[in-house]
Amino acid sequence: MSTILVTGTAGFIGFYVAKSLLGRGLTVIGVDNFNPYYSPELKTARDEILRKNRNFVSANADISDLKSVETIFKDYRPSMVCHLAAQAGVRYSLKNPYTYQKSNVQGFVNLIEQARINSVERFVYASSSSVYGGNTKLPYSEDDRVDTPVSLYAATKRSNELIAYTYTHLWNMRTIGLRFFTVYGPWGRPDMAYWSFMDAMHRRSPIKVFNYGKNQRDFTYIDDVINGVLSALSANDLDQYEIINLGNNKPVGLMDFISTLEDLSGLKAIMEMAPAQPGDAIATYACIDKASAKLGFKPSTQLHEGLKSFVKWYKDNPTIVDAVRNFRLSTAEA
Ligand SMILES: NC(=O)c1ccc[n+]([C@@H]2O[C@H](COP(=O)([O-])OP(=O)(O)OC[C@H]3O[C@@H](n4cnc5c(N)ncnc54)[C@H](O)[C@@H]3O)[C@@H](O)[C@H]2O)c1
């Protein structure tokens, strides 16, 4: 039976990837350091769900620590790696540059080098739509130039793609970089707008609408993304080096997004209009021709349907929601 090393399993996307692989009878070694970028309670709650499966091993380790990474490879001998752990977030990278260097650059090199030494069959990793940075041509295509990252987060994600290229070139390693576009859903990330908007609406607090609501995002529902990631782990018709967009191909304006959330939650948003934030892209919108051809990727979840699942999860999990909110308030005051 195959053993797959998945990093970032206490995180949003890693949790779902691990759950799906376990559901297919595979053994998953999940690595995460449960860091407090957002509520560790939420991360622990995801991890507890995964731990119920006896084919899941939860390794609490920091990927920037080479010794830990070496030990994990030596102990479990994974045949594939799905590397999703990273310091995420564009705004946070303006104030915390070294965290990005440590987790996203040093951590990435530790993972890909150990994957090479241990001859893994393929190395699938998370990149991001943010690599398109200053691009103005839409939709974003994998053939576009991506040498104008507008945040350190984006620069680290682009560096991952370049490092992967070198590993394919030098060692003929199979590397597949997936550029995710604003992934959302139940168990999602509380630092993202859909989560904080929902929570503010629930508490009757104002929400800050950056760029006066003119931003557009290609919201991609988690189930659709997971289908794409699982295909990347198994598809045969792939080149040794691949970069593939996993987006929804349907950009949504922020104001439409807010009114959908209002309809579904039955709550009214109190909006505070604000200028664009440095480092934020105005629009992100994926060309998914390559994902469709190579991975059979076909996002099918409409925003209304996906947000409905998220709103239901939010209402069904008051303990976790409270923990997330309390954590955010306590760290904001610190
Ligand atoms: N969610 C999105 O919309 C989106 C969009 C583009 C790219 N991505 C990328 O997809 C991947 C998964 O994102 P997510 O939304 O699940 O984020 P997440 O923050 O929920 O998950 C990342 C996980 O990695 C862990 N981690 C971070 N640094 C670590 C370290 N040094 N050692 C061990 N574990 C560490 C965190 O504790 C967290 O649980 C990330 O690489 C992210 O950059 C996500």
The ligand as a MOL file (V3000), in Angstrom:
LIG
                    3D

  0  0  0     0  0            999 V3000
M  V30 BEGIN CTAB
M  V30 COUNTS 44 48 0 0 0
M  V30 BEGIN ATOM
M  V30 1 N -6.1850 28.6390 0.5440 0
M  V30 2 C -5.8950 29.3350 -0.5520 0
M  V30 3 O -6.7390 30.0490 -1.0890 0
M  V30 4 C -4.5310 29.2430 -1.1840 0
M  V30 5 C -4.2900 29.9940 -2.3480 0
M  V30 6 C -3.0420 29.9270 -2.9450 0
M  V30 7 C -2.0610 29.1000 -2.4210 0
M  V30 8 N -2.3140 28.3950 -1.2770 0 CHG=1
M  V30 9 C -1.2310 27.5360 -0.7590 0
M  V30 10 O -1.7740 26.2560 -0.4760 0
M  V30 11 C -1.1190 25.6830 0.6490 0
M  V30 12 C -2.1480 25.3020 1.7040 0
M  V30 13 O -2.8610 26.4880 2.0690 0
M  V30 14 P -3.9930 26.5070 3.1820 0
M  V30 15 O -5.0180 27.4640 2.7220 0
M  V30 16 O -4.3600 25.1290 3.5340 0 CHG=-1
M  V30 17 O -3.1870 27.2130 4.3680 0
M  V30 18 P -3.1430 26.8470 5.9250 0
M  V30 19 O -2.3970 27.9840 6.5720 0
M  V30 20 O -4.4930 26.5320 6.4150 0
M  V30 21 O -2.2690 25.5260 5.9560 0
M  V30 22 C -0.8610 25.5160 5.9350 0
M  V30 23 C -0.3980 24.6270 7.0770 0
M  V30 24 O 1.0390 24.5820 7.0430 0
M  V30 25 C 1.5140 24.5900 8.3690 0
M  V30 26 N 2.8790 25.1250 8.3750 0
M  V30 27 C 3.2710 26.3890 8.0830 0
M  V30 28 N 4.5930 26.5200 8.2460 0
M  V30 29 C 5.0500 25.2960 8.6460 0
M  V30 30 C 6.3180 24.7960 8.9920 0
M  V30 31 N 7.4150 25.5730 8.9800 0
M  V30 32 N 6.4250 23.4890 9.3470 0
M  V30 33 C 5.3400 22.6840 9.3870 0
M  V30 34 N 4.0880 23.1130 9.0870 0
M  V30 35 C 3.9550 24.4050 8.7210 0
M  V30 36 C 0.5480 25.4840 9.1300 0
M  V30 37 O 0.5150 25.2310 10.5300 0
M  V30 38 C -0.7900 25.1740 8.4630 0
M  V30 39 O -1.5200 24.2170 9.1940 0
M  V30 40 C -0.1070 26.7100 1.1240 0
M  V30 41 O 1.1360 26.3820 0.5460 0
M  V30 42 C -0.6260 28.0100 0.5570 0
M  V30 43 O 0.4090 28.9430 0.3690 0
M  V30 44 C -3.5290 28.4400 -0.6410 0
M  V30 END ATOM
M  V30 BEGIN BOND
M  V30 1 1 1 2
M  V30 2 2 2 3
M  V30 3 1 2 4
M  V30 4 1 4 5
M  V30 5 2 4 44
M  V30 6 2 5 6
M  V30 7 1 6 7
M  V30 8 2 7 8
M  V30 9 1 8 9
M  V30 10 1 8 44
M  V30 11 1 9 10
M  V30 12 1 9 42
M  V30 13 1 10 11
M  V30 14 1 11 12
M  V30 15 1 11 40
M  V30 16 1 12 13
M  V30 17 1 13 14
M  V30 18 2 14 15
M  V30 19 1 14 16
M  V30 20 1 14 17
M  V30 21 1 17 18
M  V30 22 2 18 19
M  V30 23 1 18 20
M  V30 24 1 18 21
M  V30 25 1 21 22
M  V30 26 1 22 23
M  V30 27 1 23 24
M  V30 28 1 23 38
M  V30 29 1 24 25
M  V30 30 1 25 26
M  V30 31 1 25 36
M  V30 32 1 26 27
M  V30 33 1 26 35
M  V30 34 2 27 28
M  V30 35 1 28 29
M  V30 36 1 29 30
M  V30 37 2 29 35
M  V30 38 1 30 31
M  V30 39 2 30 32
M  V30 40 1 32 33
M  V30 41 2 33 34
M  V30 42 1 34 35
M  V30 43 1 36 37
M  V30 44 1 36 38
M  V30 45 1 38 39
M  V30 46 1 40 41
M  V30 47 1 40 42
M  V30 48 1 42 43
M  V30 END BOND
M  V30 END CTAB
M  END
